[in-house]
Amino acid sequence: MLVLENAPLAPLTTLRLGGPARRLVTAETDAEVVAVVREADAAGEPLLVIGGGSNLVIGDAGFEGTVLRIATTGFALEGTALELAAGEVWSEAVARTVDAGLAGVEFLAGIPGSAGATPVQNVGAYGQEVATGITEVVAYDRVAGETVTLDNADCAFSYRHSRFKADPDRYVVLRVRFALEDAAGQSSPVRYAEVARTLGAEAGQRVPLRTAYETVLALRAGKGMVLDPADHDTWSAGSFFTNPILTPEEHQAFLSRVEGLNAPLYPAADGCTKTSAAWLIDRAGFTKGYGSGPATLSTKHTLALTNRGRASTEDLLALAREIRDGVHASFGVELVNEPVMVGVEL
Ligand SMILES: Cc1cc2nc3c(=O)[nH]c(=O)nc-3n(C[C@H](O)[C@H](O)[C@H](O)COP(=O)(O)OP(=O)(O)OC[C@H]3O[C@@H](n4cnc5c(N)ncnc54)[C@H](O)[C@@H]3O)c2cc1C
């Protein structure tokens, strides 16, 4: 177990932002993870768990407490049942499932970060989300002081949300179990229009598994959504804002403001309607590459706020506030940040 005092956190995040941790502990086994959490909790010490740092905005002042970096390993595939240790690199695990000829997470290719973080915000992309494949999550429950196994329903998954996100100081994910599908070398049914168009497939159709995987990787790379240290467009936390979910009343009010603009609208749960944060940002005047300071919008995607190399967290947040307020002024819709804020607020 590696322990460092006053350790810089910026290099552990994909935004490369944030001040130091008072103490940084890297745990390589489940037992080490649990021991660090127990010790911090017993001492009343603030604790921040991190995996790949790809969904985190850490304040310039850093973190006055223990940061636990989960670096556990374990990829166990038996038939179609997959168990991943929390510290496994998600994109590498997805690649291995495709090599094994199994469908279920192929459209989630190229998403940065750790396997253990995927249930936290119910990671999703291109018509697939982990909630569909997860059977169980093994986690250390800091309230009960014991390791528990939560089934899919216990995880309370919804769009970019879960029980783990709702109660962030309670669970530390140790292992994630998936049921994959042996579809004879074919992918899961294509659900996302852009993927279907690119593949010349119909929605609902299956395509060769590797073709689906490679198509998603290429689409993502074109939007700066695959990490590349040499490309500042990928020095981001991915999508900075979630797609707004409008209640029926909000939907009506929104329609009156976007008449004739052909705004993207999709049915969501409970009679609500989802619209596109990227569309709102673009139409409010914040086009690709917007910004002249050290933090700007990605030149490839309006939803990614990026560090051009010399930004501070405050620079990034100033841009985020400008965009949130501009979208609100134009469309009356409040954008909500997707990444987790540590020691800062939007
Ligand atoms: C270029 C880019 C593209 C992206 N594309 C997508 C996308 O398409 N879809 C999508 O959903 N997300 C996307 N993201 C966001 C991000 O990759 C995911 O949210 C990812 O799951 C975060 O994993 P992480 O290990 O980096 O988590 P971190 O950033 O380290 O942590 C995020 C949150 O999870 C908590 N956490 C981490 N590990 C654990 C654990 N083991 N137990 C309990 N809590 C934990 C942390 O405390 C924190 O609150 C993208 C990010 C980038 C930079």
The ligand as a Tripos MOL2 file, in Angstrom:
@<TRIPOS>MOLECULE
LIG
   53    58     1     0     0
SMALL
NO_CHARGES

@<TRIPOS>ATOM
      1 C1        -13.0010   11.7880  -22.4750 C.3       1 LIG1
      2 C2        -14.1030   11.2960  -21.5590 C.ar      1 LIG1
      3 C3        -15.2180   10.6600  -22.0810 C.ar      1 LIG1
      4 C4        -16.2260   10.1810  -21.2350 C.ar      1 LIG1
      5 N1        -17.3190    9.5580  -21.7800 N.ar      1 LIG1
      6 C5        -18.3130    9.0910  -20.9810 C.ar      1 LIG1
      7 C6        -19.4550    8.4220  -21.5380 C.ar      1 LIG1
      8 O1        -19.5530    8.2420  -22.7330 O.2       1 LIG1
      9 N2        -20.4080    7.9970  -20.6900 N.ar      1 LIG1
     10 C7        -20.3140    8.1630  -19.3330 C.ar      1 LIG1
     11 O2        -21.2240    7.7230  -18.6190 O.2       1 LIG1
     12 N3        -19.2420    8.7770  -18.7770 N.ar      1 LIG1
     13 C8        -18.2440    9.2450  -19.5610 C.ar      1 LIG1
     14 N4        -17.1760    9.8910  -19.0140 N.ar      1 LIG1
     15 C9        -17.1130   10.0850  -17.5620 C.3       1 LIG1
     16 C10       -16.2730    9.0370  -16.8190 C.3       1 LIG1
     17 O3        -15.3740    8.3960  -17.6650 O.3       1 LIG1
     18 C11       -17.1330    7.9730  -16.1440 C.3       1 LIG1
     19 O4        -18.0420    8.5740  -15.2530 O.3       1 LIG1
     20 C12       -16.2820    6.9590  -15.3730 C.3       1 LIG1
     21 O5        -17.0810    5.8910  -14.9160 O.3       1 LIG1
     22 C13       -15.5730    7.5470  -14.1650 C.3       1 LIG1
     23 O6        -14.6670    6.5720  -13.6890 O.3       1 LIG1
     24 P1        -13.4290    6.9690  -12.8180 P.3       1 LIG1
     25 O7        -12.8270    5.6960  -12.3110 O.co2     1 LIG1
     26 O8        -12.5210    7.8590  -13.5730 O.co2     1 LIG1
     27 O9        -14.1160    7.7490  -11.6120 O.3       1 LIG1
     28 P2        -13.5280    8.9770  -10.7940 P.3       1 LIG1
     29 O10       -13.5270   10.1880  -11.6500 O.co2     1 LIG1
     30 O11       -12.2550    8.5890  -10.1480 O.co2     1 LIG1
     31 O12       -14.6760    9.1220   -9.6800 O.3       1 LIG1
     32 C14       -15.9620    9.5510  -10.0460 C.3       1 LIG1
     33 C15       -16.9100    9.3850   -8.8520 C.3       1 LIG1
     34 O13       -17.0460    8.0080   -8.5560 O.3       1 LIG1
     35 C16       -16.6070    7.7380   -7.2280 C.3       1 LIG1
     36 N5        -15.9130    6.4520   -7.2670 N.ar      1 LIG1
     37 C17       -14.8840    6.0820   -8.0670 C.ar      1 LIG1
     38 N6        -14.5700    4.8010   -7.8160 N.ar      1 LIG1
     39 C18       -15.4000    4.3700   -6.8480 C.ar      1 LIG1
     40 C19       -15.5650    3.1490   -6.1430 C.ar      1 LIG1
     41 N7        -14.7950    2.0780   -6.4070 N.pl3     1 LIG1
     42 N8        -16.5250    3.0680   -5.1880 N.ar      1 LIG1
     43 C20       -17.3180    4.1180   -4.9030 C.ar      1 LIG1
     44 N9        -17.2140    5.3020   -5.5230 N.ar      1 LIG1
     45 C21       -16.2630    5.4230   -6.4920 C.ar      1 LIG1
     46 C22       -15.6960    8.8920   -6.8600 C.3       1 LIG1
     47 O14       -15.6310    9.0980   -5.4470 O.3       1 LIG1
     48 C23       -16.3830   10.0310   -7.5610 C.3       1 LIG1
     49 O15       -17.4730   10.4690   -6.8030 O.3       1 LIG1
     50 C24       -16.1270   10.3680  -19.8330 C.ar      1 LIG1
     51 C25       -14.9870   11.0150  -19.3140 C.ar      1 LIG1
     52 C26       -13.9890   11.4680  -20.1720 C.ar      1 LIG1
     53 C27       -12.7850   12.1490  -19.5880 C.3       1 LIG1
@<TRIPOS>BOND
     1     1     2 1
     2     2     3 ar
     3     2    52 ar
     4     3     4 ar
     5     4     5 ar
     6     4    50 ar
     7     5     6 ar
     8     6     7 ar
     9     6    13 1
    10     7     8 2
    11     7     9 ar
    12     9    10 ar
    13    10    11 2
    14    10    12 ar
    15    12    13 ar
    16    13    14 ar
    17    14    15 1
    18    14    50 ar
    19    15    16 1
    20    16    17 1
    21    16    18 1
    22    18    19 1
    23    18    20 1
    24    20    21 1
    25    20    22 1
    26    22    23 1
    27    23    24 1
    28    24    25 2
    29    24    26 1
    30    24    27 1
    31    27    28 1
    32    28    29 2
    33    28    30 1
    34    28    31 1
    35    31    32 1
    36    32    33 1
    37    33    34 1
    38    33    48 1
    39    34    35 1
    40    35    36 1
    41    35    46 1
    42    36    37 ar
    43    36    45 ar
    44    37    38 ar
    45    38    39 ar
    46    39    40 ar
    47    39    45 ar
    48    40    41 1
    49    40    42 ar
    50    42    43 ar
    51    43    44 ar
    52    44    45 ar
    53    46    47 1
    54    46    48 1
    55    48    49 1
    56    50    51 ar
    57    51    52 ar
    58    52    53 1
@<TRIPOS>SUBSTRUCTURE
     1 LIG1         1 GROUP 0 **** ****
